[in-house]
Amino acid sequence: MKVPDSTTALYSLNAAYAVLVKTLDEQSPGFGDKLLGNLDKVYEQNKGQKSSQLAIAQIGIIVKTLISGQD
């Protein structure tokens, strides 16, 4: 089996991270919201670093979608 390219690997890791957060949020209600708050702080700490902010925002959107039950 061929190893996935870097982009595919990053998308897969982001999705797995979000699923982990959803699972933790189901076990400990409110976890996801606290994480989103912390992601907001990290986003602000990376002011001026557009690539970093974009990656953090992307993770935040995936997490928010999964914990809110949206499709």
C-alpha positions in Angstrom: 0.0 0.0 0.0 1.2 3.4 -0.9 1.7 6.0 1.8 -0.7 9.0 1.5 0.6 12.3 0.3 1.1 15.1 2.9 -2.2 16.9 2.2 -4.3 13.7 2.5 -2.4 12.8 5.7 -3.2 16.3 7.2 -6.8 16.1 6.3 -7.1 12.7 7.8 -5.4 13.8 11.0 -7.7 16.8 11.3 -10.7 14.6 10.9 -9.5 12.1 13.4 -8.8 14.9 15.9 -12.3 16.2 15.5 -13.8 12.7 16.0 -11.7 12.4 19.1 -13.1 15.7 20.4 -16.7 14.6 19.6 -16.1 11.3 21.5 -14.7 13.2 24.5 -17.5 15.7 24.4 -20.0 12.9 24.5 -18.3 11.5 27.6 -17.7 14.8 29.2 -20.3 17.4 28.1 -18.9 20.8 27.5 -15.4 19.6 26.6 -15.9 20.6 23.0 -17.0 24.1 23.9 -14.0 24.5 26.2 -11.7 23.3 23.4 -13.2 25.7 20.9 -12.6 28.6 23.4 -8.9 27.5 23.7 -8.6 27.2 19.9 -9.9 30.8 19.7 -7.1 31.9 22.1 -4.5 30.0 20.0 -5.9 31.6 16.8 -5.4 35.1 18.4 -1.9 34.2 19.6 -1.0 33.4 16.0 -2.1 36.9 14.7 -0.2 37.8 11.6 0.5 34.1 10.7 -2.3 33.6 8.2 -1.4 30.0 7.4 -1.4 29.0 11.1 -4.7 30.8 11.6 -6.3 29.2 8.6 -5.3 25.7 9.9 -6.6 26.5 13.4 -9.9 27.8 12.0 -10.2 24.7 9.8 -9.9 22.4 12.8 -12.3 24.6 14.8 -15.0 24.4 12.0 -14.7 20.6 11.9 -14.9 20.3 15.7 -17.9 22.7 15.9 -19.8 20.9 13.2 -19.3 17.5 14.8 -20.2 18.6 18.4 -23.2 20.6 17.3 -24.6 17.6 15.3 -24.7 19.5 12.0 -24.3 17.6 8.7 
